[in-house]
Each structure stands twice: as C-alpha cells, then as structure tokens.
Amino acid sequence: MIDQRAFMKKLLRRFEQGVTRYRTSMRRFLSRVEKTPPDHLDALAVDLDKAVWAETDCLQCSNCCRRMSPTYTFTDIKRIAAHLRMSPKQFKEKWLYKTKDGDWMNTSQPCQFLDLKTNMCNVYEVRPLDCAGFPHLTKSPMPDYMHVHKQNVQYCPATFRFVQKLHAALYPHKNL
C-alpha cells in the first residue's frame, strides 16, 4: 500500500518545483492575455477547465486549505456558525480575523476545518463560497480574474495546469 502522506509530499514537491521554474513566465503570460484577450477566451476557459479536472484530484493535494484562507462573507459566517451550533459572533471570535479591507479570513493555517489525515473539509456541505468556487478557473469575463489566476498559480496545481493548457492553446508552437 502506498503511504498517502509520502505520495502527497512528493506530488507537492514536484508542483513547487514547477512553480519555481515557471511562475514568472506564467504571470507574464497571464498579463499579456489580460491586456489583449482573444475573443474566444471565456469559451476556451470552460473547455480547459474540463480537461484540468479530468486529471486533478484535490484530495491528493489540499494545498489551498493548507496555505491560503478563503474570504468569508457574512452569509458564509451565518451558515457555517449555524452548522456548528454557534452564533456568528462566537464563530468569528474563535476562528476569524477582520482585515484592514474589512474581509473576514482564517486566523491560522492550515484551515481549521481541514482534516489533515484525509485532506477532506469538515464543513464541506456548508463551506465558504470562496472555497466552493476555488480556483475560479471559469469566472468570466476571464480578463477580470487574471489577478486571481496570477495568485493561485503558486498554490494550486489545477490552476498551474490550467495556465499551461491555456498557453499551449493560444501559443501552440511556443514554450512557456
């Protein structure tokens, strides 16, 4: 039987090596696409999204939950607090802090709701909308979300693969 933790560490190490090698060129590429987006970009994103998820298993990674925090809306806070039989005030005091921009974020990493042994979310059914939509590959119009992809490419293997596939689709004879 394969040691799950060892496999995950190896997978993440390989991903991080790719990020180190390609992050700058990927961000440059995304900036170029943002400035001069092709007409079919949103439709292409939907097709690439399907291809990416056919080869991605988030439960093998959970890097987003380990290294990032979702932004909690007040609706998220009320829903999750009710699920945990807490008041929104108790929920915020226990797990969240408010940024200078007024956003509610996790006080610690990894996320308090991540089961570190299974990589599963303990509040999956009522998770924040930011988590449910992550990594936001098909938000449109896509140029409006390039800043999100530029950030996520260093944390999320699905975003990394998406950007690789997008580059290959737009520039088939050019390496990243």
C-alpha positions as CSV (number, residue, x, y, z in Angstrom):
1,M,0.0,0.0,0.0
2,I,1.3,3.5,-0.9
3,D,2.0,5.8,2.0
4,Q,-0.6,8.6,1.4
5,R,1.4,11.3,3.1
6,A,4.7,10.4,1.3
7,F,2.8,10.4,-2.0
8,M,1.2,13.8,-1.3
9,K,4.6,15.3,-0.2
10,K,6.2,14.0,-3.5
11,L,3.3,15.4,-5.5
12,L,3.5,18.8,-3.8
13,R,7.3,18.9,-4.1
14,R,7.1,18.3,-7.9
15,F,4.4,21.0,-8.1
16,E,6.5,23.5,-6.1
17,Q,9.5,22.8,-8.4
18,G,7.3,23.6,-11.4
19,V,6.1,26.8,-9.7
20,T,9.6,27.9,-9.0
21,R,10.6,27.3,-12.6
22,Y,7.5,28.8,-14.4
23,R,5.8,31.3,-12.0
24,T,7.3,34.4,-13.6
25,S,6.7,33.4,-17.2
26,M,3.1,32.3,-16.3
27,R,2.4,35.6,-14.7
28,R,3.9,37.4,-17.6
29,F,1.7,35.3,-20.0
30,L,-1.4,36.0,-18.0
31,S,-0.7,39.7,-18.0
32,R,-0.4,39.5,-21.8
33,V,-3.7,37.7,-22.1
34,E,-5.3,40.1,-19.8
35,K,-4.2,43.1,-21.9
36,T,-5.2,41.6,-25.2
37,P,-7.6,38.7,-24.6
38,P,-8.7,36.6,-27.6
39,D,-12.4,36.7,-28.5
40,H,-13.0,33.1,-27.5
41,L,-11.2,33.2,-24.1
42,D,-14.2,32.5,-21.9
43,A,-15.3,29.6,-24.0
44,L,-11.7,28.3,-24.1
45,A,-11.5,28.5,-20.3
46,V,-14.6,26.3,-20.0
47,D,-13.1,23.6,-22.2
48,L,-9.7,23.8,-20.5
49,D,-11.4,23.6,-17.1
50,K,-13.0,20.3,-18.0
51,A,-9.6,18.9,-19.2
52,V,-7.9,20.1,-16.0
53,W,-10.4,18.5,-13.7
54,A,-10.3,15.2,-15.6
55,E,-6.7,14.9,-14.4
56,T,-6.8,16.7,-11.0
57,D,-7.8,15.2,-7.6
58,C,-8.0,17.9,-4.9
59,L,-7.9,15.3,-2.2
60,Q,-4.4,14.4,-3.2
61,C,-3.3,18.0,-2.5
62,S,-5.3,20.3,-0.3
63,N,-2.6,23.0,-0.7
64,C,-5.2,25.7,-0.9
65,C,-6.6,24.7,2.5
66,R,-3.0,24.4,3.9
67,R,-1.6,27.7,2.6
68,M,-4.4,30.1,1.8
69,S,-7.5,31.4,3.5
70,P,-10.9,31.9,2.0
71,T,-12.7,35.2,2.3
72,Y,-15.8,34.6,4.4
73,T,-19.0,36.5,3.5
74,F,-21.4,37.3,6.3
75,T,-23.7,34.7,4.7
76,D,-20.9,32.2,4.9
77,I,-20.3,33.0,8.6
78,K,-24.0,32.7,9.5
79,R,-24.4,29.4,7.6
80,I,-21.2,27.7,9.0
81,A,-21.9,29.0,12.5
82,A,-25.4,27.5,12.4
83,H,-24.0,24.2,11.2
84,L,-21.6,24.2,14.1
85,R,-24.3,25.3,16.5
86,M,-22.6,28.6,17.3
87,S,-23.5,32.2,17.0
88,P,-21.8,34.2,14.2
89,K,-20.1,36.2,16.9
90,Q,-18.7,33.1,18.6
91,F,-17.6,31.7,15.2
92,K,-15.7,34.9,14.3
93,E,-14.1,35.2,17.7
94,K,-12.9,31.6,17.6
95,W,-11.6,31.3,14.0
96,L,-11.6,34.6,12.1
97,Y,-10.0,38.0,11.9
98,K,-11.0,41.1,10.0
99,T,-8.5,42.5,7.5
100,K,-8.0,46.3,7.0
101,D,-10.1,45.9,3.9
102,G,-13.0,44.5,6.0
103,D,-12.7,40.9,4.8
104,W,-13.1,38.0,7.3
105,M,-10.2,35.5,7.0
106,N,-8.9,32.4,8.9
107,T,-6.7,33.3,11.8
108,S,-4.5,30.2,11.2
109,Q,-3.2,27.9,8.5
110,P,-3.9,25.2,7.6
111,C,-7.6,25.8,7.7
112,Q,-9.2,24.8,10.9
113,F,-11.8,22.7,9.0
114,L,-9.2,20.6,7.0
115,D,-8.8,17.1,8.2
116,L,-5.0,16.7,7.8
117,K,-5.2,12.9,7.5
118,T,-7.8,12.7,4.8
119,N,-7.5,16.2,3.1
120,M,-11.3,16.5,3.5
121,C,-13.2,19.5,4.7
122,N,-15.2,19.0,7.9
123,V,-17.7,21.6,6.8
124,Y,-17.8,20.8,3.1
125,E,-21.6,20.9,2.8
126,V,-21.6,24.5,4.1
127,R,-18.1,25.6,3.2
128,P,-17.5,29.3,2.2
129,L,-18.5,30.3,-1.3
130,D,-14.8,31.2,-1.9
131,C,-13.9,27.6,-1.3
132,A,-16.8,26.2,-3.3
133,G,-15.7,28.2,-6.4
134,F,-11.9,27.8,-6.0
135,P,-9.8,28.1,-8.0
136,H,-12.2,30.2,-10.1
137,L,-11.0,29.0,-13.4
138,T,-14.1,29.8,-15.4
139,K,-15.2,33.1,-13.9
140,S,-16.0,35.5,-16.6
141,P,-15.1,37.7,-18.2
142,M,-11.8,35.9,-17.7
143,P,-9.6,39.0,-18.0
144,D,-11.3,40.5,-14.9
145,Y,-10.0,37.5,-12.9
146,M,-6.4,37.2,-14.2
147,H,-5.2,38.7,-10.9
148,V,-6.8,35.7,-9.2
149,H,-5.0,33.2,-11.5
150,K,-1.7,35.0,-11.0
151,Q,-2.0,34.4,-7.3
152,N,-3.4,30.9,-7.4
153,V,-0.8,29.5,-9.8
154,Q,1.7,29.3,-7.0
155,Y,-0.7,27.4,-4.7
156,C,-3.0,25.3,-6.8
157,P,-1.9,22.5,-9.2
158,A,-5.2,22.8,-11.1
159,T,-4.5,26.5,-11.8
160,F,-0.9,25.7,-12.8
161,R,-2.2,23.0,-15.3
162,F,-4.9,25.4,-16.5
163,V,-2.3,28.1,-17.3
164,Q,-0.1,25.6,-19.0
165,K,-3.0,24.4,-21.1
166,L,-4.2,27.9,-21.9
167,H,-0.7,28.8,-23.1
168,A,-0.5,25.7,-25.2
169,A,-3.9,26.5,-26.8
170,L,-3.0,30.1,-27.5
171,Y,0.6,29.6,-28.5
172,P,0.9,26.0,-29.7
173,H,4.5,26.4,-31.0
174,K,5.9,28.4,-28.1
175,N,7.2,27.2,-24.8
176,L,6.3,28.9,-21.5
